[in-house]
Amino acid sequence: MSSSHVTSAKNQAMALLLLSGETITRSLSPLSLFNGSEMAVKRFLPKSHLSTVIIRDNTSVQRIQEIKVNHLEETRIKTSHFYEHLKKKFTSDQQKKISRWKKELQSNHLLTFSLLS
């Protein structure tokens, strides 16, 4: 049978079911579940508690993942700021030491020069 013949046979069967007053259930391709919104997906899932549990679990796992990522980003920023603070403190301490040594050296030099004179 050709593809067009199968499609027309399906259409004829659906038309007969409509005329008889029966409800028609459509078969879904797997891709159609991925292309719709969440409500469309919920509509085509089985009417069991398991489907809602899976959807809620997926949502809660995504939220937990977002919280963890946000926490890691905040920690990275705090660590970066702390590192910059320590670097500035170290640099300023080294500059203070150098200036103190220069003063000591000048005072010793002046003291030595005054003793020699």
Helices and strands as residue ranges (DSSP letters): H 3-20, H 30-35, H 38-44, H 49-116
